[in-house]
Amino acid sequence: MTTAVDPGFDSLELPFDDYLCKPVRKDTQTETVAQQCLASEHDQTVRLLFRKLSKLALLEAEYSTRRLEQSPEYLRLKRETAASRTKAAAVISEFNSLESAFNSIDRSTAWDRQRAEL
């Protein structure tokens, strides 16, 4: 999903494989599509894990650690993601490189990048 809407905890219920906030750099969009194509080659266990990882990355970019630690939804997602990671690693041997490629995608917004430079 590519949107101009900043995410919130309600985004946890949305059915998306990845979430990018506009404006999105072309290379980020290309990397995201390539990663999703690669993930689609694997079974549902791997695809579900990457959906969860995307939602975690989304929330972690948007909220402070303190706010996240107070959120039952976030804490539940963290537990579910850990369990999904274990299952996915058991399913495919190249899981670590696949997860590393997924995590290397810059999902920050232009605003996040400008704020980080200050």
N, C-alpha and C positions, 0 to 999 in steps of 0.2 A: 504494500500500500504506500503510495506517495501522496502526501497531503500537506496542506498549509496549517493544519490544526495541530496545536501542541497537544501531546498525549497526556492522559490522566490515568488514574487507576481504573476508570471505566473501560479503558482500552484493553484490559486483560480479557474482557469478554468478547472482543471482536475477533472474527475468524480471518487472520492474516498470517502470511508466512514471513513477512519482514515489513518494517515500518520505517519510512524515510520522510523526514520533514523538509518541505521546500524552503528555500531553493536547494536543489540537489545538484552536485557536480556531475557532469557526464560520466567521468570515470567511476564515481561511486555507484551510479545507477547501473552501469555496465557490469561492474564487479558483483553487484547484488543479484542481477539477473543470472549471471554465470553461476554464482553460488547456488541459487535456487534450482537451476537446471541440474547441477551436480547432485544436490540433495534429492532431487526427484528420481534419480537413478537408484536410490536405496529404498528400503522398506519404510513402512509407516513409522516405525520406532525412531528412525533417524530424522524424518521430516517433522515429527512432533517435537523432538528435542530442539531443533533449530527454531521452531515457532516459539518455544518457551525461552530460548536464549535471546531471541529478538525482543521479546517482551521485557525480559530482565534488562537488557541493554537500554531499551527505551526508558524504562523507569529510572534506572541508575543515572542516565544523562539528565533527566528532568528534575529529580528530587535529591535532597541532601541525604546522607547516610542516616542521620538521626530520624528524619521523616520516614525513610524506608523501614527502619528497624521498628517503628511504631505501627506499621501497616500489616494487619493479618493477611491481607491479600498477597502482599509482596513476600512475606515469610512463607506462605503456603507455596507460592510459585517457586521460591528458592528450593524448598524440599522436593517438589515435583521435578524440578530440573535436575537436581542431583540424582534422583532415582532414574530419570530418563537417560542421563549421561551414562550411568552404569549399564543400562540395558543396551544402549546404542554401541558402546564400546565392545560389548560382548557379541554384537551382530556383525560388525565389520572391522577388519584388521587395520584399515587405513583411517580409522576414526580420528586419531589425533591430528593428522594433517588436514582433514576435512574441517574439523572444529577450528583449527588455527586459521585457515583461510576465511572461514565465516567471521571470526573475531577480528580479522584485519580490516574489514570494511569500515570506513569512516561513516558512522551514522549520526554524527553531530550535525547540527544545523549551522547555517552561516552565522546566526546570532551566537551560538555556542562558541564557534571558532573566534569570532570577534571578541567576545567576553574573555576568553582564555588568553588572548594576546594583550589584554589590558593589565 
